Amino acid sequence: MALYDSLSYMHQHQNVIWLGISGCGKTGLATAFLIHAIDQGYRGRYVLFADLINELYAAVADHSENKVLKKYLAFDTLLIDELGYVEVEPVQVGLFFTLMHERHKKKPTLITSNLGFAEWGSFLKNDHLTNALIDRLTENSHVINMKGCKSLRSPLETEPCAEP
């Protein structure tokens, strides 16, 4: 709560990363942090990782990568939700790394992922960039591991219906 209330992550340009199983509240918490920052006068943006990656990839086709990167760099805080749900192409990994590198220690990025850092190589498919990305993201950040949390979704939403 102190991190949320004080906005110290904003003042100190620190990332906040939530890791945990699906349904444990990562997106809700990250969104609350984003809304709180916006309410305090900061410019913020929410984007699904899959949408961000697709936008970066489309920018390669029309050579507007710098314009798209500049757009995401302009936000005081950026929430990237559901990192790890889609696999990415090498050019997408490079652009995502560039975005994170440019925001590093300058502007906070909020990230949610259902995968632990050890699993990020499975969707980024580039061990060197994966290690460099994790290094930059965690060097100046708060990592909130929600590993032991249970899903907040009702059993009806997560389990198949029983036969009558």
C-alpha positions as CSV (number, residue, x, y, z in Angstrom):
1,M,0.0,0.0,0.0
2,A,2.9,2.4,0.7
3,L,4.2,1.9,-2.8
4,Y,0.7,2.7,-4.2
5,D,0.0,5.6,-1.9
6,S,3.3,7.4,-2.1
7,L,3.7,7.0,-5.9
8,S,7.4,6.5,-5.1
9,Y,7.8,4.2,-8.1
10,M,6.8,7.2,-10.3
11,H,9.1,9.6,-8.6
12,Q,12.0,7.1,-8.7
13,H,11.3,5.9,-12.2
14,Q,10.9,2.3,-11.0
15,N,9.1,-0.5,-12.8
16,V,6.5,-2.6,-11.0
17,I,6.1,-6.2,-12.1
18,W,3.4,-8.6,-11.0
19,L,4.0,-12.3,-11.6
20,G,1.4,-15.0,-10.8
21,I,-1.2,-17.4,-12.0
22,S,-4.2,-16.4,-14.1
23,G,-7.0,-14.9,-12.1
24,C,-5.0,-13.9,-9.0
25,G,-5.6,-10.1,-9.5
26,K,-2.4,-8.9,-11.3
27,T,-4.3,-6.9,-13.9
28,G,-6.6,-5.4,-11.3
29,L,-3.7,-4.3,-9.1
30,A,-1.6,-2.9,-12.0
31,T,-4.6,-1.1,-13.3
32,A,-5.2,0.5,-9.9
33,F,-1.6,1.7,-9.9
34,L,-2.1,3.2,-13.4
35,I,-5.4,4.9,-12.6
36,H,-3.9,6.3,-9.4
37,A,-1.0,7.8,-11.3
38,I,-3.3,9.3,-13.9
39,D,-5.5,10.7,-11.1
40,Q,-2.4,12.5,-9.8
41,G,-1.7,14.2,-13.1
42,Y,0.6,11.7,-14.8
43,R,0.0,10.6,-18.4
44,G,-0.6,6.8,-18.6
45,R,-1.5,4.1,-21.0
46,Y,-2.8,0.5,-20.8
47,V,-1.9,-2.0,-23.5
48,L,-2.1,-5.7,-23.9
49,F,1.3,-7.2,-24.7
50,A,-0.2,-8.9,-27.8
51,D,-1.6,-5.6,-29.1
52,L,1.7,-3.8,-28.4
53,I,3.7,-6.5,-30.2
54,N,1.2,-6.4,-33.2
55,E,1.4,-2.6,-33.4
56,L,5.2,-2.7,-33.3
57,Y,5.2,-5.4,-36.0
58,A,2.9,-3.5,-38.3
59,A,5.1,-0.4,-37.9
60,V,8.0,-2.4,-39.4
61,A,5.9,-2.8,-42.6
62,D,5.3,0.9,-43.1
63,H,8.6,2.0,-41.6
64,S,6.9,3.9,-38.7
65,E,8.8,2.1,-35.9
66,N,10.2,5.3,-34.5
67,K,6.8,7.0,-34.5
68,V,5.2,4.0,-32.6
69,L,8.2,3.8,-30.1
70,K,8.0,7.6,-29.6
71,K,4.3,7.3,-28.8
72,Y,4.9,4.7,-26.1
73,L,7.9,6.5,-24.7
74,A,5.8,9.7,-24.2
75,F,3.7,8.2,-21.5
76,D,4.8,8.8,-17.9
77,T,3.7,5.3,-17.0
78,L,2.9,2.4,-19.3
79,L,1.0,-0.7,-18.2
80,I,1.8,-3.8,-20.4
81,D,-0.7,-6.5,-19.5
82,E,-0.4,-10.2,-20.0
83,L,3.2,-10.5,-21.1
84,G,3.9,-14.0,-22.2
85,Y,0.5,-15.0,-23.7
86,V,1.8,-14.8,-27.3
87,E,5.0,-15.9,-28.9
88,V,6.9,-13.2,-30.8
89,E,9.0,-12.9,-33.9
90,P,12.7,-11.8,-33.7
91,V,11.9,-8.3,-35.1
92,Q,9.2,-7.9,-32.5
93,V,11.5,-8.9,-29.7
94,G,14.0,-6.3,-30.8
95,L,11.5,-3.5,-30.9
96,F,10.0,-4.5,-27.5
97,F,13.6,-4.5,-26.1
98,T,14.2,-1.1,-27.6
99,L,11.1,0.3,-26.0
100,M,12.0,-1.1,-22.6
101,H,15.6,0.0,-23.0
102,E,14.5,3.6,-23.8
103,R,12.1,3.7,-20.8
104,H,14.7,2.2,-18.5
105,K,15.3,4.4,-15.4
106,K,13.5,7.3,-17.2
107,K,9.8,6.3,-16.9
108,P,8.1,3.5,-15.0
109,T,6.6,0.5,-16.7
110,L,4.0,-1.7,-15.0
111,I,4.0,-5.3,-16.2
112,T,1.8,-8.3,-15.5
113,S,2.8,-11.9,-16.5
114,N,1.5,-15.3,-15.7
115,L,5.1,-16.6,-16.3
116,G,8.1,-16.5,-14.1
117,F,11.3,-14.9,-15.4
118,A,12.8,-18.3,-16.1
119,E,10.0,-19.0,-18.6
120,W,10.3,-15.7,-20.6
121,G,12.7,-17.3,-23.0
122,S,9.9,-19.6,-24.2
123,F,7.9,-16.8,-25.8
124,L,10.7,-14.3,-26.6
125,K,12.8,-17.0,-28.3
126,N,16.1,-15.1,-27.9
127,D,18.1,-15.9,-24.8
128,H,20.5,-13.0,-25.1
129,L,17.7,-10.4,-25.4
130,T,15.6,-12.1,-22.8
131,N,18.4,-11.9,-20.3
132,A,19.1,-8.3,-21.1
133,L,15.4,-7.4,-20.9
134,I,14.9,-9.1,-17.5
135,D,18.1,-7.4,-16.3
136,R,16.9,-3.9,-17.3
137,L,13.3,-4.5,-16.0
138,T,14.4,-5.8,-12.6
139,E,17.4,-3.6,-12.0
140,N,15.2,-0.7,-10.8
141,S,11.9,-2.3,-9.9
142,H,9.5,-3.8,-7.5
143,V,8.7,-7.5,-8.3
144,I,5.5,-8.7,-6.7
145,N,5.5,-12.5,-6.8
146,M,1.9,-13.7,-6.4
147,K,2.9,-17.3,-6.8
148,G,1.1,-18.5,-3.7
149,C,-2.1,-16.7,-4.4
150,K,-5.3,-18.5,-5.5
151,S,-7.5,-17.5,-8.4
152,L,-10.1,-14.9,-7.6
153,R,-12.4,-16.2,-10.3
154,S,-15.3,-18.4,-9.2
155,P,-14.9,-22.2,-9.6
156,L,-17.7,-21.9,-12.3
157,E,-15.4,-19.7,-14.4
158,T,-12.3,-21.9,-14.1
159,E,-13.7,-25.5,-14.0
160,P,-15.8,-27.3,-16.6
161,C,-19.5,-27.9,-15.7
162,A,-20.3,-31.3,-14.3
163,E,-22.6,-33.6,-16.3
164,P,-26.1,-33.8,-14.8
